[in-house]
C-alpha cells in the first residue's frame, strides 16, 4: 500500500510528505492520480500517473513511480507495473526491500517470473547503498541495523540513535546519519517486520519496542549515554525510553512528533475549535475508524501491527510514556509547518488548512510547555517543510543533533565544576 494514501486515510492531524504553496500541473495531476487510487479506481489512477509524467513541469520521484506501479498492478496491467518498478530499481537505485516485498498492491505480480529477479536487484541495491548493514539476535529473532562512525564509539561519548516513524525503514535517515557520524557513533534499526528485520510475533507496543531497542544497542556494543532522535510515531518510543531509563539519556530530539502527551479525547479539541458540532465530530471519527479498519483488514502486516500499537497507545500508553518527567538534558522539538495540499472528499465540512494550523498550534503549545523547565530545551519550526523533514530539510535535524551534543558536553563540564 502506498504510504502517501495510507496517511491520507488515517491521519487525524493531516501532516504529510511535503508542503507547497502554488502547485503546478504536475502536482495537480499527481494528486488526481492519488485521489483515484484512494477511490479504488486503479485503471484511471494509473493513466493519470502517465499523464502527469508527461507534464512539462514534471519532477518524477521514486515515490511517484512506485505509486504508479501500484495502480498498474491493481489494474492488472503487469507489464506496465514492472516497467515502472524496473525503472526505479535500475535507474533510481530503489533500496526498500522490506516494503516492496510485503506490499499487498503487488500480490498479483508474485507469480510472474520477473518478480524474484526484481527483488534480487532491490536487495543488491540495498547492500550497495548500506555497506554497514548488520543483524543482531534479540529474543531469538533477527533485527536489522545500520551503524556509522563506530570509531567514535567511546565511553561517555553520546551515541546518536534514530527511531523511525510508523511502518518506515531507516533509510530515510541516511543523509543525517552520514553527517553526524563524523563526530559520534550513530545507530539506526528497523523494528520487527520492517525492512529485513524478522517478525517476532509480538505487538509493537511502546514498552516492547523500547526493550528491543535497548537490547539491540547493547548487543551491538553501543552503551549509554544516548541522544535519541525519533520521527513521528517514533517519538512515542523514544519518550518511553527516556521515561524508563532517564539516566541513560544525553538528549532527545523529536522530529514532527506524534502527540505523546495528548489525553484520550485531546485529538478532538481542534475539531471543536474550528466549529464542528459534537455530532459532526463523532461522525468523522466513526469514518476514520472505519477507514482504518478497512485498511487493517488487508494492509501489510508491518504497518497494520504498528497501527494496532497506536490504538493500544491511545488507550493505555500515555501513562507509561510520561511516567517520569523529561530528564534535564538537551530536548529539542522540530515541527513541520508546511501544509500538505491534497485531494479530500470531505473538503466542504471544514477548512482543512485552517484545521492543520489549529492542530499545529495545539501541539506547539504542548511541546513548548514541556521544554520550558529545561535548561537546554529548544524548539524549531520549519514553515515550508512537510512531515518528512528528513527529506525536506535534513540540515535542521543535523544542526539540532550537533547542538544537543555541544550542550550535553556543557552539562558534563558543569557537573565536573560543581564537584
The 8 nearest C-alpha neighbors of each residue, nearest first, counted from 0:
[[1, 102, 104, 2, 103, 298, 5, 299],
 [0, 2, 3, 4, 66, 5, 69, 65],
 [1, 3, 5, 4, 6, 0, 7, 166],
 [4, 2, 6, 5, 1, 7, 16, 15],
 [5, 3, 7, 6, 2, 1, 8, 37],
 [6, 4, 2, 8, 7, 3, 9, 1],
 [5, 7, 9, 3, 10, 4, 8, 2],
 [8, 6, 4, 5, 9, 10, 3, 13],
 [7, 9, 5, 6, 10, 4, 290, 287],
 [8, 10, 6, 7, 291, 5, 287, 11],
 [11, 9, 6, 13, 12, 7, 8, 14],
 [10, 12, 13, 9, 266, 287, 14, 8],
 [11, 13, 10, 14, 355, 358, 354, 359],
 [14, 12, 10, 11, 15, 355, 7, 339],
 [13, 15, 386, 12, 339, 385, 338, 16],
 [16, 14, 386, 385, 339, 17, 13, 387],
 [15, 17, 386, 385, 387, 339, 18, 14],
 [385, 18, 16, 339, 15, 384, 386, 337],
 [17, 19, 337, 339, 338, 385, 384, 383],
 [20, 18, 21, 22, 17, 339, 340, 337],
 [19, 21, 22, 18, 340, 338, 337, 383],
 [22, 20, 19, 23, 26, 340, 18, 24],
 [21, 23, 26, 20, 19, 27, 24, 25],
 [24, 22, 26, 25, 27, 21, 56, 28],
 [23, 25, 27, 26, 28, 54, 22, 56],
 [24, 26, 28, 57, 51, 27, 23, 54],
 [27, 25, 29, 23, 28, 22, 24, 30],
 [26, 28, 24, 30, 29, 25, 31, 23],
 [29, 27, 31, 51, 25, 30, 26, 24],
 [30, 28, 32, 26, 31, 27, 51, 25],
 [31, 29, 33, 27, 32, 28, 34, 342],
 [30, 32, 28, 34, 29, 33, 35, 27],
 [33, 31, 44, 47, 29, 35, 30, 34],
 [34, 32, 30, 36, 31, 35, 29, 37],
 [33, 35, 37, 31, 36, 32, 30, 342],
 [36, 34, 44, 38, 32, 40, 37, 33],
 [35, 37, 39, 33, 38, 34, 41, 44],
 [36, 38, 34, 39, 35, 33, 4, 40],
 [37, 39, 35, 36, 40, 34, 41, 33],
 [40, 38, 36, 37, 41, 35, 44, 34],
 [41, 39, 35, 38, 36, 43, 42, 44],
 [40, 42, 44, 70, 74, 36, 39, 43],
 [41, 43, 74, 45, 44, 40, 46, 71],
 [44, 42, 46, 45, 41, 40, 47, 35],
 [43, 45, 32, 41, 35, 47, 42, 36],
 [46, 44, 70, 42, 48, 47, 71, 43],
 [45, 47, 49, 43, 48, 44, 50, 42],
 [48, 46, 44, 32, 50, 49, 45, 43],
 [47, 49, 51, 45, 46, 50, 32, 67],
 [50, 48, 46, 52, 47, 51, 45, 53],
 [49, 51, 47, 53, 48, 52, 46, 54],
 [52, 50, 48, 28, 54, 25, 53, 49],
 [51, 53, 49, 50, 54, 57, 48, 59],
 [54, 52, 51, 50, 55, 49, 57, 25],
 [53, 55, 57, 51, 56, 52, 25, 24],
 [56, 54, 57, 53, 25, 24, 52, 51],
 [57, 55, 54, 25, 58, 24, 23, 53],
 [58, 56, 54, 25, 55, 59, 52, 53],
 [59, 57, 60, 56, 25, 52, 26, 54],
 [58, 60, 57, 63, 52, 61, 64, 62],
 [59, 61, 63, 62, 58, 64, 65, 91],
 [60, 62, 64, 63, 65, 87, 59, 91],
 [61, 63, 65, 60, 64, 66, 59, 1],
 [64, 62, 66, 60, 65, 61, 67, 59],
 [63, 65, 67, 61, 66, 62, 83, 68],
 [64, 66, 62, 68, 63, 67, 61, 69],
 [67, 65, 69, 63, 68, 64, 62, 1],
 [66, 68, 64, 70, 69, 65, 45, 48],
 [67, 69, 80, 65, 71, 66, 70, 83],
 [70, 68, 66, 72, 67, 71, 104, 73],
 [69, 71, 41, 45, 67, 73, 72, 68],
 [72, 70, 74, 80, 68, 76, 45, 73],
 [73, 71, 75, 69, 80, 74, 70, 77],
 [74, 72, 70, 75, 71, 41, 104, 69],
 [73, 75, 71, 42, 41, 72, 76, 70],
 [76, 74, 72, 73, 77, 71, 107, 80],
 [77, 75, 71, 72, 74, 78, 79, 80],
 [78, 76, 80, 79, 72, 75, 81, 108],
 [77, 79, 81, 80, 76, 82, 71, 72],
 [80, 78, 82, 81, 77, 76, 71, 83],
 [81, 79, 68, 77, 71, 72, 82, 78],
 [80, 82, 84, 78, 83, 79, 85, 77],
 [81, 83, 79, 85, 80, 84, 78, 86],
 [84, 82, 86, 81, 80, 85, 68, 64],
 [83, 85, 81, 86, 87, 82, 88, 80],
 [86, 84, 88, 82, 83, 87, 81, 89],
 [85, 87, 83, 90, 84, 89, 88, 82],
 [86, 88, 91, 84, 90, 93, 85, 89],
 [89, 87, 93, 92, 85, 86, 91, 90],
 [88, 90, 86, 92, 87, 85, 91, 93],
 [91, 89, 86, 87, 92, 88, 85, 93],
 [92, 90, 87, 93, 88, 89, 86, 61],
 [93, 91, 88, 89, 90, 124, 87, 94],
 [92, 94, 88, 87, 91, 95, 121, 124],
 [93, 95, 125, 121, 124, 96, 92, 122],
 [96, 94, 98, 97, 93, 99, 194, 121],
 [97, 95, 99, 98, 94, 121, 122, 100],
 [194, 96, 98, 100, 195, 95, 99, 193],
 [99, 97, 101, 100, 96, 95, 102, 194],
 [98, 100, 102, 101, 96, 97, 95, 105],
 [101, 99, 97, 98, 102, 96, 118, 105],
 [100, 102, 98, 99, 299, 103, 97, 300],
 [101, 103, 99, 104, 0, 100, 98, 299],
 [104, 102, 105, 106, 299, 101, 0, 298],
 [105, 103, 102, 69, 0, 106, 73, 72],
 [104, 106, 108, 103, 107, 102, 72, 69],
 [107, 105, 103, 108, 109, 104, 102, 110],
 [106, 108, 105, 109, 110, 72, 75, 104],
 [109, 107, 105, 106, 111, 110, 114, 77],
 [110, 108, 106, 111, 107, 114, 105, 115],
 [111, 109, 108, 112, 107, 114, 106, 113],
 [110, 112, 113, 108, 109, 114, 107, 115],
 [113, 111, 114, 110, 115, 116, 109, 108],
 [112, 114, 111, 116, 115, 117, 81, 108],
 [115, 113, 117, 116, 112, 111, 109, 108],
 [116, 114, 118, 117, 113, 119, 112, 109],
 [117, 115, 119, 113, 114, 118, 120, 112],
 [116, 118, 114, 120, 115, 119, 113, 121],
 [119, 117, 115, 121, 120, 116, 122, 114],
 [118, 120, 122, 116, 117, 121, 123, 115],
 [119, 121, 123, 117, 118, 122, 124, 116],
 [122, 120, 124, 118, 94, 123, 119, 96],
 [121, 123, 125, 119, 124, 120, 96, 118],
 [122, 124, 120, 126, 125, 121, 119, 127],
 [125, 123, 121, 127, 94, 122, 126, 92],
 [124, 126, 94, 122, 128, 127, 123, 129],
 [127, 125, 123, 129, 124, 128, 130, 122],
 [126, 128, 124, 125, 129, 130, 123, 122],
 [129, 127, 125, 126, 124, 130, 94, 123],
 [128, 130, 126, 131, 127, 132, 125, 145],
 [131, 129, 132, 126, 127, 128, 125, 145],
 [132, 130, 129, 145, 146, 133, 147, 144],
 [133, 131, 145, 130, 129, 144, 134, 146],
 [132, 134, 144, 143, 145, 131, 135, 146],
 [135, 133, 143, 142, 144, 141, 136, 132],
 [136, 134, 142, 141, 137, 215, 218, 143],
 [135, 137, 141, 140, 139, 142, 138, 134],
 [138, 136, 139, 140, 141, 135, 215, 214],
 [139, 137, 140, 136, 199, 211, 141, 214],
 [138, 140, 137, 136, 141, 199, 135, 142],
 [141, 139, 136, 137, 138, 197, 199, 142],
 [142, 140, 136, 197, 135, 196, 134, 137],
 [141, 143, 196, 134, 135, 136, 144, 197],
 [144, 142, 134, 196, 189, 188, 133, 195],
 [145, 143, 188, 133, 187, 134, 132, 189],
 [144, 146, 132, 187, 131, 186, 188, 133],
 [147, 145, 186, 185, 131, 187, 144, 148],
 [148, 146, 185, 149, 180, 184, 186, 177],
 [147, 149, 184, 180, 150, 151, 183, 185],
 [148, 150, 184, 152, 151, 147, 146, 185],
 [149, 151, 148, 152, 184, 153, 183, 147],
 [152, 150, 183, 149, 184, 148, 153, 182],
 [153, 151, 149, 184, 150, 183, 156, 154],
 [154, 152, 156, 151, 155, 150, 157, 184],
 [155, 153, 156, 152, 222, 223, 157, 224],
 [154, 156, 153, 157, 224, 223, 222, 152],
 [157, 155, 153, 154, 158, 152, 224, 183],
 [158, 156, 224, 225, 226, 155, 159, 249],
 [157, 159, 225, 184, 185, 226, 183, 160],
 [158, 160, 185, 226, 225, 227, 186, 184],
 [161, 159, 227, 186, 185, 228, 187, 226],
 [162, 160, 228, 187, 229, 227, 186, 163],
 [161, 163, 229, 233, 228, 230, 160, 187],
 [164, 162, 233, 230, 167, 169, 229, 161],
 [163, 165, 233, 232, 231, 230, 167, 166],
 [166, 164, 232, 167, 305, 163, 233, 302],
 [165, 167, 302, 301, 164, 193, 305, 168],
 [168, 166, 165, 164, 163, 169, 193, 189],
 [167, 169, 170, 194, 189, 193, 163, 166],
 [170, 168, 171, 172, 163, 188, 187, 189],
 [169, 171, 172, 173, 168, 95, 94, 167],
 [170, 172, 173, 169, 389, 168, 390, 174],
 [173, 171, 170, 175, 169, 174, 176, 389],
 [172, 174, 176, 175, 170, 171, 177, 169],
 [175, 173, 177, 176, 172, 178, 393, 171],
 [176, 174, 173, 178, 172, 177, 397, 393],
 [175, 177, 173, 179, 178, 174, 180, 172],
 [178, 176, 180, 174, 175, 179, 173, 147],
 [177, 179, 175, 180, 176, 181, 174, 397],
 [178, 180, 181, 176, 177, 182, 175, 183],
 [181, 179, 148, 183, 182, 177, 178, 184],
 [182, 180, 179, 178, 183, 148, 177, 184],
 [181, 183, 180, 179, 151, 184, 148, 178],
 [184, 182, 180, 151, 148, 181, 158, 185],
 [183, 185, 148, 149, 158, 151, 152, 180],
 [186, 184, 159, 147, 146, 180, 158, 160],
 [185, 187, 146, 160, 145, 159, 161, 188],
 [188, 186, 161, 145, 144, 160, 169, 146],
 [187, 189, 144, 143, 145, 169, 190, 186],
 [190, 188, 193, 143, 168, 196, 194, 169],
 [189, 191, 193, 192, 188, 196, 142, 208],
 [190, 192, 198, 196, 197, 193, 199, 189],
 [193, 191, 198, 301, 197, 196, 190, 194],
 [194, 192, 189, 191, 190, 196, 301, 97],
 [97, 195, 193, 196, 168, 189, 96, 98],
 [194, 196, 97, 143, 193, 197, 192, 96],
 [197, 195, 142, 143, 191, 192, 194, 193],
 [198, 196, 192, 141, 191, 140, 199, 195],
 [197, 199, 192, 191, 200, 196, 140, 201],
 [198, 200, 201, 191, 140, 197, 192, 138],
 [201, 199, 198, 202, 191, 192, 197, 203],
 [202, 200, 199, 203, 198, 207, 204, 191],
 [201, 203, 204, 304, 308, 200, 305, 307],
 [204, 202, 208, 308, 207, 305, 201, 205],
 [205, 203, 308, 207, 206, 202, 208, 312],
 [204, 206, 236, 208, 207, 209, 203, 239],
 [205, 207, 209, 204, 208, 210, 239, 236],
 [208, 206, 204, 210, 209, 205, 203, 211],
 [209, 207, 211, 210, 205, 206, 203, 212],
 [210, 208, 212, 206, 211, 207, 240, 205],
 [209, 211, 207, 213, 208, 212, 214, 206],
 [212, 210, 208, 214, 213, 209, 215, 207],
 [213, 211, 215, 209, 210, 214, 208, 216],
 [212, 214, 216, 210, 215, 211, 209, 217],
 [213, 215, 211, 217, 216, 212, 218, 210],
 [216, 214, 218, 212, 213, 217, 211, 219],
 [217, 215, 221, 219, 213, 218, 214, 212],
 [216, 218, 220, 214, 219, 221, 215, 222],
 [219, 217, 215, 220, 216, 214, 135, 221],
 [218, 220, 216, 217, 221, 215, 135, 214],
 [221, 219, 217, 218, 222, 216, 152, 215],
 [222, 220, 216, 217, 219, 223, 158, 152],
 [221, 223, 217, 220, 224, 216, 158, 154],
 [224, 222, 225, 247, 157, 221, 158, 248],
 [223, 225, 247, 157, 248, 249, 222, 155],
 [226, 224, 158, 248, 223, 157, 249, 227],
 [225, 227, 250, 159, 249, 251, 160, 158],
 [226, 228, 160, 251, 225, 161, 159, 252],
 [229, 227, 252, 161, 160, 253, 162, 251],
 [230, 228, 234, 162, 233, 253, 254, 161],
 [229, 231, 254, 233, 164, 234, 163, 256],
 [230, 232, 256, 257, 164, 233, 255, 234],
 [233, 231, 164, 257, 234, 165, 235, 230],
 [232, 234, 229, 164, 230, 236, 163, 162],
 [235, 233, 229, 232, 237, 256, 236, 230],
 [236, 234, 238, 233, 237, 259, 232, 239],
 [235, 237, 233, 239, 205, 234, 238, 209],
 [236, 238, 240, 234, 239, 235, 229, 241],
 [237, 239, 241, 235, 240, 236, 320, 234],
 [238, 240, 320, 242, 236, 237, 241, 243],
 [241, 239, 237, 243, 242, 238, 209, 244],
 [242, 240, 245, 238, 244, 239, 243, 237],
 [241, 243, 239, 323, 240, 245, 244, 322],
 [242, 244, 240, 241, 239, 245, 323, 322],
 [245, 243, 241, 246, 247, 240, 242, 248],
 [246, 244, 241, 247, 248, 242, 326, 243],
 [245, 247, 244, 248, 224, 326, 241, 249],
 [248, 246, 224, 223, 245, 244, 225, 249],
 [247, 249, 225, 224, 245, 250, 246, 226],
 [250, 248, 226, 225, 224, 328, 407, 157],
 [249, 251, 226, 329, 328, 248, 330, 227],
 [252, 250, 330, 227, 226, 228, 331, 329],
 [253, 251, 228, 331, 330, 332, 227, 254],
 [252, 254, 332, 229, 256, 234, 228, 333],
 [253, 255, 230, 333, 256, 229, 332, 252],
 [256, 254, 334, 231, 333, 335, 230, 253],
 [257, 255, 231, 254, 234, 253, 230, 258],
 [256, 258, 231, 232, 259, 234, 235, 255],
 [259, 257, 260, 261, 256, 362, 235, 234],
 [258, 260, 235, 261, 257, 317, 320, 234],
 [261, 259, 258, 317, 262, 321, 365, 320],
 [262, 260, 265, 259, 258, 263, 266, 317],
 [261, 263, 265, 264, 260, 317, 266, 313],
 [262, 264, 265, 313, 261, 314, 266, 317],
 [265, 263, 266, 262, 267, 268, 261, 313],
 [266, 264, 262, 261, 267, 268, 263, 269],
 [267, 265, 264, 268, 269, 261, 263, 11],
 [266, 268, 270, 265, 269, 264, 271, 280],
 [267, 269, 271, 270, 265, 266, 272, 264],
 [268, 270, 272, 271, 267, 358, 357, 273],
 [271, 269, 273, 267, 268, 272, 275, 274],
 [270, 272, 268, 274, 275, 269, 273, 267],
 [273, 271, 269, 274, 270, 268, 275, 357],
 [272, 274, 270, 271, 275, 269, 354, 349],
 [275, 273, 271, 272, 276, 270, 349, 269],
 [276, 274, 271, 270, 279, 273, 280, 277],
 [277, 275, 279, 278, 280, 274, 271, 270],
 [276, 278, 280, 279, 281, 275, 271, 282],
 [279, 277, 281, 276, 280, 282, 275, 283],
 [278, 280, 282, 276, 277, 281, 275, 283],
 [281, 279, 277, 283, 282, 278, 276, 284],
 [280, 282, 278, 284, 283, 279, 277, 285],
 [283, 281, 285, 279, 280, 284, 278, 286],
 [284, 282, 280, 286, 285, 281, 279, 287],
 [285, 283, 287, 286, 281, 282, 288, 280],
 [284, 286, 282, 288, 283, 287, 289, 281],
 [287, 285, 289, 283, 284, 288, 290, 282],
 [288, 286, 284, 290, 289, 285, 291, 283],
 [287, 289, 291, 285, 286, 290, 292, 284],
 [288, 290, 286, 292, 291, 287, 285, 293],
 [291, 289, 293, 287, 292, 288, 286, 294],
 [290, 292, 288, 294, 289, 293, 295, 9],
 [291, 293, 295, 289, 294, 290, 288, 296],
 [294, 292, 290, 296, 291, 295, 289, 297],
 [293, 295, 291, 296, 298, 292, 297, 290],
 [296, 294, 292, 298, 303, 297, 293, 291],
 [295, 297, 293, 294, 292, 298, 303, 291],
 [298, 296, 295, 294, 299, 293, 103, 300],
 [297, 299, 295, 294, 303, 296, 300, 103],
 [300, 298, 301, 302, 102, 101, 103, 303],
 [299, 301, 303, 302, 304, 298, 192, 101],
 [300, 302, 192, 299, 304, 303, 193, 166],
 [303, 301, 166, 305, 300, 304, 299, 306],
 [302, 304, 300, 306, 295, 305, 301, 299],
 [305, 303, 307, 306, 302, 301, 300, 202],
 [304, 306, 308, 307, 302, 303, 203, 309],
 [307, 305, 303, 309, 308, 304, 302, 310],
 [306, 308, 304, 310, 305, 309, 311, 303],
 [307, 309, 305, 311, 204, 306, 310, 203],
 [310, 308, 312, 306, 311, 307, 305, 313],
 [311, 309, 307, 313, 312, 308, 306, 314],
 [310, 312, 308, 314, 309, 313, 315, 307],
 [311, 313, 316, 309, 315, 314, 310, 308],
 [314, 312, 310, 311, 315, 316, 263, 309],
 [313, 315, 311, 312, 316, 310, 263, 317],
 [316, 314, 312, 317, 313, 311, 318, 319],
 [317, 315, 312, 319, 318, 320, 313, 314],
 [316, 318, 320, 319, 315, 321, 260, 259],
 [317, 319, 321, 320, 322, 316, 315, 260],
 [320, 318, 322, 321, 316, 317, 239, 242],
 [319, 321, 239, 317, 318, 322, 238, 316],
 [322, 320, 318, 323, 319, 317, 242, 324],
 [323, 321, 319, 318, 320, 242, 324, 243],
 [322, 324, 242, 321, 325, 243, 320, 241],
 [325, 323, 326, 321, 322, 242, 241, 327],
 [324, 326, 327, 323, 241, 242, 245, 369],
 [327, 325, 328, 245, 324, 241, 248, 246],
 [328, 326, 373, 325, 329, 374, 375, 330],
 [327, 329, 250, 326, 249, 330, 375, 407],
 [328, 330, 375, 250, 403, 376, 251, 406],
 [331, 329, 251, 376, 250, 252, 328, 377],
 [332, 330, 252, 377, 378, 376, 253, 251],
 [331, 333, 253, 378, 252, 379, 254, 334],
 [334, 332, 379, 254, 255, 380, 378, 253],
 [333, 335, 255, 380, 381, 379, 332, 254],
 [336, 334, 381, 384, 385, 386, 255, 337],
 [335, 337, 382, 381, 383, 384, 338, 334],
 [338, 336, 18, 383, 384, 385, 382, 335],
 [337, 339, 18, 336, 340, 352, 385, 355],
 [340, 338, 18, 17, 15, 341, 337, 14],
 [341, 339, 338, 18, 19, 342, 20, 22],
 [340, 342, 339, 343, 30, 7, 34, 33],
 [341, 343, 34, 30, 344, 340, 31, 33],
 [344, 342, 346, 345, 341, 34, 7, 351],
 [343, 345, 346, 342, 347, 34, 348, 38],
 [346, 344, 343, 347, 348, 349, 342, 351],
 [345, 347, 343, 348, 344, 349, 351, 350],
 [348, 346, 345, 349, 350, 344, 351, 343],
 [349, 347, 346, 345, 350, 275, 351, 279],
 [350, 348, 347, 351, 346, 273, 354, 275],
 [349, 351, 353, 352, 354, 346, 348, 347],
 [352, 350, 354, 353, 349, 355, 346, 13],
 [351, 353, 355, 354, 350, 356, 338, 339],
 [352, 354, 356, 350, 351, 355, 357, 273],
 [353, 355, 351, 357, 352, 356, 358, 350],
 [354, 356, 352, 358, 353, 357, 351, 359],
 [357, 355, 359, 353, 354, 358, 360, 352],
 [358, 356, 354, 360, 359, 355, 269, 353],
 [357, 359, 361, 355, 360, 356, 269, 354],
 [358, 360, 356, 362, 357, 361, 363, 355],
 [361, 359, 363, 357, 358, 362, 356, 364],
 [362, 360, 358, 364, 359, 363, 357, 365],
 [361, 363, 365, 359, 364, 360, 366, 358],
 [364, 362, 360, 366, 365, 361, 359, 367],
 [363, 365, 367, 361, 362, 366, 368, 360],
 [366, 364, 362, 368, 363, 367, 369, 361],
 [365, 367, 363, 369, 368, 364, 362, 370],
 [368, 366, 370, 369, 364, 365, 371, 363],
 [367, 369, 365, 366, 371, 370, 364, 372],
 [370, 368, 366, 367, 371, 365, 372, 325],
 [369, 371, 376, 367, 373, 372, 368, 366],
 [370, 372, 368, 373, 369, 367, 376, 374],
 [373, 371, 370, 374, 369, 368, 376, 327],
 [374, 372, 370, 376, 371, 375, 327, 328],
 [373, 375, 376, 372, 327, 328, 329, 371],
 [376, 374, 329, 373, 328, 377, 330, 406],
 [375, 377, 330, 370, 373, 329, 331, 374],
 [376, 378, 331, 330, 375, 332, 379, 370],
 [377, 379, 332, 331, 333, 380, 376, 367],
 [380, 378, 333, 332, 334, 381, 377, 331],
 [379, 381, 334, 333, 382, 335, 336, 378],
 [382, 380, 335, 384, 336, 383, 334, 379],
 [381, 383, 336, 337, 384, 380, 335, 334],
 [384, 382, 337, 381, 336, 18, 385, 335],
 [385, 383, 337, 335, 381, 391, 382, 18],
 [17, 384, 386, 337, 18, 16, 335, 387],
 [385, 387, 15, 16, 14, 388, 335, 255],
 [388, 386, 16, 389, 385, 390, 391, 17],
 [387, 389, 391, 392, 390, 386, 384, 385],
 [390, 388, 393, 387, 392, 391, 172, 171],
 [391, 389, 388, 387, 392, 393, 171, 172],
 [392, 390, 388, 384, 389, 387, 393, 385],
 [391, 393, 388, 394, 390, 389, 395, 384],
 [394, 392, 389, 396, 395, 390, 175, 388],
 [395, 393, 397, 396, 392, 398, 175, 389],
 [394, 396, 398, 397, 393, 392, 399, 333],
 [397, 395, 399, 393, 398, 394, 400, 175],
 [398, 396, 394, 400, 399, 395, 175, 401],
 [399, 397, 395, 401, 396, 400, 394, 402],
 [398, 400, 396, 402, 397, 401, 395, 403],
 [399, 401, 403, 397, 402, 398, 396, 404],
 [402, 400, 404, 398, 403, 399, 405, 397],
 [401, 403, 405, 399, 400, 404, 406, 398],
 [402, 404, 400, 406, 329, 401, 405, 407],
 [405, 403, 401, 407, 402, 406, 400, 408],
 [404, 406, 402, 408, 403, 407, 401, 409],
 [407, 405, 409, 403, 408, 404, 402, 410],
 [406, 408, 410, 404, 409, 405, 403, 249],
 [409, 407, 411, 405, 406, 410, 412, 404],
 [408, 410, 406, 412, 407, 411, 413, 405],
 [411, 409, 407, 413, 408, 412, 414, 406],
 [410, 412, 414, 408, 409, 413, 415, 407],
 [411, 413, 409, 415, 414, 410, 416, 408],
 [414, 412, 410, 416, 411, 415, 409, 417],
 [415, 413, 417, 411, 412, 416, 410, 418],
 [414, 416, 412, 418, 413, 417, 411, 410],
 [417, 415, 413, 418, 414, 412, 411, 410],
 [416, 418, 414, 415, 413, 412, 411, 410],
 [417, 416, 415, 414, 413, 412, 411, 410]]
